[in-house]
Amino acid sequence: MPNGGVDAKRAVEELKELAELTGGKDDGGSRRVAWTDEWVKAREWLEGKLSEIENVEVERDEAGNLWATLRGASEKAVLLGGHIDSVPNGGWLDGCLNTIAAMETIRALSGRDLPVTVRLVDWADEEGARFGRSLLGSSACANALDPEEVRGLTDKDGISLPDALREHSVDLDRMNESHKQLENAAAYLELHIEQGPVLERMNLPLGVVLGTFGVERHVVKFIGQHAHSGSTPMDVRRDAFIAAARSAIAFRDDAAARDDVRATTGFVNVSPAIVTAFNGVCEMSLDQRALDADVLADMLRGAKENGELISDEENVSVEWEKVWEIEPRPFDEKLVELADEAISEVAGTSHRLPSGPLHDAAEMAPLMPTVMLFVKSLRGLSHTKEEDTPEKDIEASVAAFHRLAEKTVGWMSGRA
């Protein structure tokens, strides 16, 4: 596969170097949890590598995000995004592949006269592994972080988020000031492992991401009446669990009948939860995801209708509580085309697919043209030390990402 002048093999070797420094698949998994000493060690490693690149300026912003700037003739900037933090005992590629591929792209571009500026950003705390708030640094930079919503968060040891941030010279109440970093941002590009099985099932190394799914997340509570399991005839029972189980199947079947959406029941809690009674109360979660906002709304509407119908049939009541929602974040059509071209030039065949997981790109998409590339994940595994991708596919992803960056620079240079 052509590499377009970028040293993709070096990127793979640096991924291995980082894994050796902070844990990899042969060492219990990656340990780069944000706002910890090992994350600091990883960032110092990255900052050292970036400082060796000619004409690159390195800085950190008010949210703790790390920036490396390669200035061009125009202040208009193409951003190459990633995150070096990981989940506990995570994989050797999740997040850091994005950042190292961006660094290798910056290296390849550093000796050229660029019409626009190119900037690498290593977002702080994409995973939310310590305090439970994902996309922390990128949401602050997007001016979308509400400090009051996260001020009370604590880790498993009772340390508060504001205190942990302060240890890393970050003031929660000033994090949104990092938004000024986007003053001249004109496009955002990101590379990530797929974290799913689609590309492997198609025997393809690379794909273009159409956008990140919107999410509707609810707790659904069914209320009947518990009674003795031995004395209550089947035809008079008001079994909340049965209503929930039937509804979960209905939610699943509705999603299965649609094109490329998701519906998941993640937890089920019953009461009284004893062997000698059927359950009068059952709570369960419903997580629905789709790339089209109208489809997502229709899924939720259908779920509520099915829940009501089944509840009537089982002689129970049902209540819905919204937990969280985010709208779909479709990516830019022109950048999707350029990404298709880049992949086709490197790997021969491209495929377009949505992203179920959220990424920092979701915070950038409302603000500027954005796109992501996916590279195949073996067995669809991620957030585990078993996470893996063939080295030849990693190299192809770095080469394709570099080509996409070149194409985007060219596109941006021709725009007013």
MARVO-882450 format. One line per field, with one value per residue (C-alpha): residue number from 1; residue in three letters; x, y, z. Coordinates in steps of 0.02 Angstrom, whole numbers, plus 32768, in hexadecimal, padded with zeros to 4 digits. Layout:
N
k	(NUM	...);
r	(ALA	...);
xx	(X	...);
yy	(Y	...);
zz	(Z	...);
REM end
This chain:
416
k	(1	2	3	4	5	6	7	8	9	10	11	12	13	14	15	16	17	18	19	20	21	22	23	24	25	26	27	28	29	30	31	32	33	34	35	36	37	38	39	40	41	42	43	44	45	46	47	48	49	50	51	52	53	54	55	56	57	58	59	60	61	62	63	64	65	66	67	68	69	70	71	72	73	74	75	76	77	78	79	80	81	82	83	84	85	86	87	88	89	90	91	92	93	94	95	96	97	98	99	100	101	102	103	104	105	106	107	108	109	110	111	112	113	114	115	116	117	118	119	120	121	122	123	124	125	126	127	128	129	130	131	132	133	134	135	136	137	138	139	140	141	142	143	144	145	146	147	148	149	150	151	152	153	154	155	156	157	158	159	160	161	162	163	164	165	166	167	168	169	170	171	172	173	174	175	176	177	178	179	180	181	182	183	184	185	186	187	188	189	190	191	192	193	194	195	196	197	198	199	200	201	202	203	204	205	206	207	208	209	210	211	212	213	214	215	216	217	218	219	220	221	222	223	224	225	226	227	228	229	230	231	232	233	234	235	236	237	238	239	240	241	242	243	244	245	246	247	248	249	250	251	252	253	254	255	256	257	258	259	260	261	262	263	264	265	266	267	268	269	270	271	272	273	274	275	276	277	278	279	280	281	282	283	284	285	286	287	288	289	290	291	292	293	294	295	296	297	298	299	300	301	302	303	304	305	306	307	308	309	310	311	312	313	314	315	316	317	318	319	320	321	322	323	324	325	326	327	328	329	330	331	332	333	334	335	336	337	338	339	340	341	342	343	344	345	346	347	348	349	350	351	352	353	354	355	356	357	358	359	360	361	362	363	364	365	366	367	368	369	370	371	372	373	374	375	376	377	378	379	380	381	382	383	384	385	386	387	388	389	390	391	392	393	394	395	396	397	398	399	400	401	402	403	404	405	406	407	408	409	410	411	412	413	414	415	416);
r	(MET	PRO	ASN	GLY	GLY	VAL	ASP	ALA	LYS	ARG	ALA	VAL	GLU	GLU	LEU	LYS	GLU	LEU	ALA	GLU	LEU	THR	GLY	GLY	LYS	ASP	ASP	GLY	GLY	SER	ARG	ARG	VAL	ALA	TRP	THR	ASP	GLU	TRP	VAL	LYS	ALA	ARG	GLU	TRP	LEU	GLU	GLY	LYS	LEU	SER	GLU	ILE	GLU	ASN	VAL	GLU	VAL	GLU	ARG	ASP	GLU	ALA	GLY	ASN	LEU	TRP	ALA	THR	LEU	ARG	GLY	ALA	SER	GLU	LYS	ALA	VAL	LEU	LEU	GLY	GLY	HIS	ILE	ASP	SER	VAL	PRO	ASN	GLY	GLY	TRP	LEU	ASP	GLY	CYS	LEU	ASN	THR	ILE	ALA	ALA	MET	GLU	THR	ILE	ARG	ALA	LEU	SER	GLY	ARG	ASP	LEU	PRO	VAL	THR	VAL	ARG	LEU	VAL	ASP	TRP	ALA	ASP	GLU	GLU	GLY	ALA	ARG	PHE	GLY	ARG	SER	LEU	LEU	GLY	SER	SER	ALA	CYS	ALA	ASN	ALA	LEU	ASP	PRO	GLU	GLU	VAL	ARG	GLY	LEU	THR	ASP	LYS	ASP	GLY	ILE	SER	LEU	PRO	ASP	ALA	LEU	ARG	GLU	HIS	SER	VAL	ASP	LEU	ASP	ARG	MET	ASN	GLU	SER	HIS	LYS	GLN	LEU	GLU	ASN	ALA	ALA	ALA	TYR	LEU	GLU	LEU	HIS	ILE	GLU	GLN	GLY	PRO	VAL	LEU	GLU	ARG	MET	ASN	LEU	PRO	LEU	GLY	VAL	VAL	LEU	GLY	THR	PHE	GLY	VAL	GLU	ARG	HIS	VAL	VAL	LYS	PHE	ILE	GLY	GLN	HIS	ALA	HIS	SER	GLY	SER	THR	PRO	MET	ASP	VAL	ARG	ARG	ASP	ALA	PHE	ILE	ALA	ALA	ALA	ARG	SER	ALA	ILE	ALA	PHE	ARG	ASP	ASP	ALA	ALA	ALA	ARG	ASP	ASP	VAL	ARG	ALA	THR	THR	GLY	PHE	VAL	ASN	VAL	SER	PRO	ALA	ILE	VAL	THR	ALA	PHE	ASN	GLY	VAL	CYS	GLU	MET	SER	LEU	ASP	GLN	ARG	ALA	LEU	ASP	ALA	ASP	VAL	LEU	ALA	ASP	MET	LEU	ARG	GLY	ALA	LYS	GLU	ASN	GLY	GLU	LEU	ILE	SER	ASP	GLU	GLU	ASN	VAL	SER	VAL	GLU	TRP	GLU	LYS	VAL	TRP	GLU	ILE	GLU	PRO	ARG	PRO	PHE	ASP	GLU	LYS	LEU	VAL	GLU	LEU	ALA	ASP	GLU	ALA	ILE	SER	GLU	VAL	ALA	GLY	THR	SER	HIS	ARG	LEU	PRO	SER	GLY	PRO	LEU	HIS	ASP	ALA	ALA	GLU	MET	ALA	PRO	LEU	MET	PRO	THR	VAL	MET	LEU	PHE	VAL	LYS	SER	LEU	ARG	GLY	LEU	SER	HIS	THR	LYS	GLU	GLU	ASP	THR	PRO	GLU	LYS	ASP	ILE	GLU	ALA	SER	VAL	ALA	ALA	PHE	HIS	ARG	LEU	ALA	GLU	LYS	THR	VAL	GLY	TRP	MET	SER	GLY	ARG	ALA);
xx	(8000	8046	806F	8070	8117	80E2	8146	80B9	8130	817A	80CB	80B3	815A	8129	8085	80EA	8160	80CE	8084	8129	812B	8078	8039	8002	7FB2	8040	8044	7F93	7F55	7F6F	7F6F	7F62	7EC9	7EB8	7EF0	7F65	8022	802C	7FC5	803F	80CF	807D	805F	8112	8149	80D7	810B	81C2	81A1	8142	81C9	8246	81E2	8224	81B9	8138	80FA	80B8	8043	7FB8	7F13	7EA2	7E4A	7EEC	7EE8	7F93	7FAD	8038	8031	8085	8067	803C	8022	7F73	7F39	7EA9	7ECA	7EA8	7E9E	7EDB	7E8E	7EA9	7EBA	7F46	7EE3	7E9B	7E21	7E6E	7EC1	7E90	7ED2	7F74	7F1C	7E7F	7E9F	7F5A	7F54	7EF9	7F7D	8015	7FCF	7FB2	8064	80A9	8041	8086	8136	8115	80D0	8151	81CE	8150	810B	8056	7FCA	7F6F	7FA1	7F98	7F7F	7F84	7F18	7F24	7E7E	7E80	7E12	7DB2	7D89	7D45	7D8D	7DB5	7D20	7C9E	7C94	7CCD	7D0A	7D3B	7DC5	7D72	7CCA	7D20	7D79	7CD1	7C8F	7C0E	7C47	7BD9	7C4D	7BBA	7B8B	7C36	7C6C	7C2B	7C7A	7CF1	7D5E	7D5B	7DCC	7D5C	7DCE	7D68	7D7D	7DA7	7E30	7E79	7E78	7ECF	7F5D	7F78	7F6F	7EBE	7E36	7D89	7D3A	7DB5	7DB0	7D39	7DB7	7E11	7D8D	7E00	7E6B	7DE3	7DE3	7E33	7E01	7DBD	7DB4	7DC9	7E0D	7E1A	7E53	7E17	7E0C	7D5B	7D3A	7CBD	7CB7	7C74	7D16	7D5F	7CBF	7CCF	7D8A	7DB4	7E3D	7DF5	7D50	7D0B	7C9D	7BFA	7BDE	7BBF	7B19	7A9B	7A6B	79C8	79E5	7955	7929	7884	7826	7799	7728	76B6	7697	7706	76B7	76DD	7720	76C4	7617	75F8	75AD	7606	7571	7560	7615	7653	7709	7772	7807	77A4	776B	781E	7860	77DE	7803	78BF	78A1	782D	78B1	7935	78C6	7898	7951	797A	78F6	7946	79E4	7A81	7A3B	7A53	79E1	7A28	79E3	7A7C	7A36	799C	796E	78D9	787F	7868	78E7	78C3	78A7	77FA	77A8	7792	77C9	7759	77DB	785B	78D0	793A	79A3	7987	7A13	79E1	7A58	7A44	7A9D	79FA	799E	78F2	7918	7951	78B2	7849	78A4	787D	77C8	77B6	7807	778D	76F9	7735	7756	76A5	7656	76B4	7693	75D8	75DF	763E	75CF	7661	768C	772A	778F	781C	78AD	7928	79DC	7A3C	7A2F	7A9F	7A6E	7AC0	7B5E	7B6D	7C16	7C3B	7C0C	7CA4	7D1C	7CC7	7CEA	7DA0	7DB1	7D6A	7DEC	7E7A	7E49	7E2F	7EDC	7F2D	7EC4	7E62	7DB5	7D59	7CBA	7C4A	7C06	7BC4	7C18	7BB7	7C32	7C4A	7CF0	7D3B	7D09	7C54	7C7E	7CD3	7C4F	7BD4	7C60	7CBE	7CC9	7CF9	7D1B	7D66	7DBE	7DAA	7E27	7DF5	7DEC	7E0D	7D75	7D28	7D80	7DAF	7DC4	7E20	7ED5	7E9E	7E7A	7EDF	7EF0	7F6B	8007	7FF1	7F44	7F87	8009	7F80	7F19	7FAA	7FCB	7F13	7F07	7F9E	7F50	7EAD	7F0B	7F61	7EBC	7E69	7EF7	7EE1	7E25	7E35	7EB6	7E36	7DAA	7D8F);
yy	(8000	80AC	8116	81C4	81F2	81D8	815E	80EB	8067	80E7	810B	8052	804D	80E4	8093	8000	8077	80CA	8021	7FEE	8091	808B	7FD9	7F76	7ED2	7E6D	7ED2	7ED4	7F5B	8016	8081	8131	8169	8226	828E	8205	81F8	817B	81EC	8278	8203	81DC	8293	82C2	823A	8282	8335	8302	82B2	834B	83C4	836A	8394	842C	84CA	8480	84E7	8485	84CA	849A	84F5	851D	8474	8411	83EA	83DB	8437	842C	84B1	84AD	8559	8575	860F	8624	861E	85B2	850A	8453	83F6	8343	82FF	826F	8240	81E7	81BC	810D	80A9	803E	7FA3	7FDE	7FBE	7FF4	8051	80A7	8160	8160	8121	81C3	822D	81D3	81CE	828A	82A1	823D	82A6	8346	8301	82DE	838D	83EC	8405	8450	84FC	84E6	8558	8541	8516	8464	8440	83A0	839A	8316	832A	831B	8292	824F	81AE	81F2	8158	81A7	821C	81DA	8274	824A	82CB	8342	83A3	83AA	83E0	846C	84A3	849F	8511	848A	8459	848F	8494	847F	83D9	838E	83EE	8368	82D3	8269	81D3	812B	8173	8209	8288	830F	833C	83F2	83BB	833F	83C3	843E	83C1	83CD	848C	848C	84FA	84B1	855E	8594	84F8	8543	85CD	854B	8571	85F8	856C	8553	8608	85DB	8523	84F6	8438	83A6	82FA	8262	81AE	8124	8069	8032	7FDD	7F6F	7EDC	7F2A	7F46	7E9E	7E45	7E9C	7E72	7F2B	7F87	8038	8095	8146	8179	81CE	8217	81E6	819D	8203	81B2	81A4	8155	8130	80CC	8071	803E	7FBE	7FB8	7F26	7EC8	7E42	7DAA	7CF7	7C8C	7BF2	7C34	7CB0	7C68	7C98	7CF4	7D74	7DA1	7E54	7E25	7EBE	7E58	7E00	7EA9	7EE6	7E49	7E51	7F0A	7EED	7E6F	7EEA	7F73	7EFD	7EBF	7F71	7F9E	7EFE	7F29	7FD2	7FFE	800D	8048	8008	7FE0	7F97	7F64	7F75	7F54	7F06	7F1B	7EBF	7EC9	7E6C	7DFB	7D5D	7CAE	7C9A	7D32	7D7C	7E30	7EC7	7F45	7F3A	7FC3	7FB3	8022	8046	8090	80BB	80FD	8136	81AB	81FA	8267	823C	8183	8194	81F2	816D	80E4	8138	8155	809F	8062	80C6	8085	7FD1	7FEA	802B	7FA0	7F17	7F67	7F68	7EB1	7E84	7EF2	7F5E	8015	805E	80FC	8148	81AF	8202	81E7	823A	826C	82B0	82D8	8280	82D5	82B7	82DD	8350	830D	8357	8311	8267	826C	829C	8211	8194	81CE	81BF	810F	80D7	8115	80B9	801B	800C	8000	8071	8058	80D5	80AF	810B	8110	80CA	8108	81C2	8214	82C1	82DC	82E4	8384	83D1	83A2	842D	84AE	8483	8403	835F	82AC	820D	8175	80C8	803B	7F86	7F40	7E86	7E2C	7ED8	7EE4	7F87	7FCB	7F2A	7EF2	7E78	7F0A	7EF6	7F25	7ED7	7F43	7F4F	7F98	8013	804A	805D	80C7	813D	814E	816F	81ED	824A	824D	828C	8317	8349	8349	83B0	842E	8440	8453	84D5	853A	8554	858E	8644);
zz	(8000	7FD5	806C	801F	8070	8124	818F	81C7	820A	8281	82C2	82E9	8343	83AA	83D9	8419	8474	84CB	84F9	8547	85A9	85EB	85D4	853C	850A	8557	85F8	863E	85C9	85B8	8655	8610	8674	8668	86FD	873E	8745	86B6	8646	8670	8642	859B	8576	85A1	8527	84A1	84C4	84B5	840B	83CD	8407	8396	82F9	829B	82A1	8318	83AD	8444	84C9	8542	8553	85E6	85D9	85DC	8522	84CF	8429	83A7	831F	8275	822C	8176	810C	8153	8208	81CD	821F	81FB	82A1	82B6	8356	83CC	8482	84DB	8578	858A	85F3	867E	8636	858A	84DC	848A	83FC	843E	843B	8429	8374	8349	839E	835B	82AA	82B9	82F7	8265	81EE	823B	8223	816B	8150	81B6	812A	80B1	808E	80C4	8089	812E	81E0	8220	82D8	833F	83DB	8463	84BE	857B	85C5	8531	858C	862F	8683	872B	8746	86CC	865C	85AC	852B	85B6	855F	84B4	84FB	855A	84BC	8462	84EC	8513	85C2	8654	86EC	8762	8714	873C	87D7	884E	87F5	885E	8838	8893	891A	893A	88E5	888F	87D9	87FE	8878	87FB	8772	87E4	87FD	8741	873A	86F5	873F	871F	8715	868E	8621	85A1	8580	8516	8492	844D	8406	8383	8348	82A0	8298	81ED	81F0	8268	823C	82AC	8299	830E	831A	82F0	8399	8340	82C5	8224	81C3	81F6	81BF	8116	810D	80FA	8156	8152	8151	8151	81E2	81B2	825F	8313	8349	83A9	844E	84AF	855A	85D1	866C	8650	86EE	86EC	8785	87AB	884D	8895	88E4	8915	8887	88C3	88E9	885B	87B9	8719	86CD	8759	8773	8760	8740	871D	86E5	865D	861A	861B	85C7	853E	8525	851B	8490	8437	8443	83FD	836F	833C	832E	82D1	824F	822C	81CD	8238	82DF	8392	8425	84C5	856E	85DD	868B	86DA	8792	87E0	8886	88F9	88A1	8906	88C6	8913	88C2	8816	8809	8822	87E7	875C	8721	8685	8618	8561	84F8	8445	83C0	830B	8293	8257	82D5	828C	8295	8349	8378	8321	8380	8426	83F5	83C2	8462	84CC	8468	8479	8532	854E	84E6	8541	85EA	85C7	8595	8633	86A2	86E0	86CD	867F	86A1	863A	867E	8608	863D	85B0	84F9	8472	83C1	832C	82F1	8234	81E5	8153	80A7	804E	80CF	80C4	8008	8026	80A7	802A	7FAC	8029	805D	7FA9	7F79	800A	801E	7F7B	7FCA	8042	80A7	80FF	81AC	8245	82EF	8382	8406	841E	83F6	8409	8354	8390	83EF	8357	82D5	8302	82F4	8255	81C7	821A	81E8	8231	81EB	8237	822F	824B	82FC	830D	8356	8373	841B	8470	8521	854A	853F	84B7	8444	83A3	82EC	826E	825B	819F	81BB	823B	81BC	8138	81B0	81D1	8117	80F2	817F	8139	808C	80D4	812C	8089	802C	80B4	80B4	7FF8	8009	8093	8032	7FA9	801D	804B);
REM end
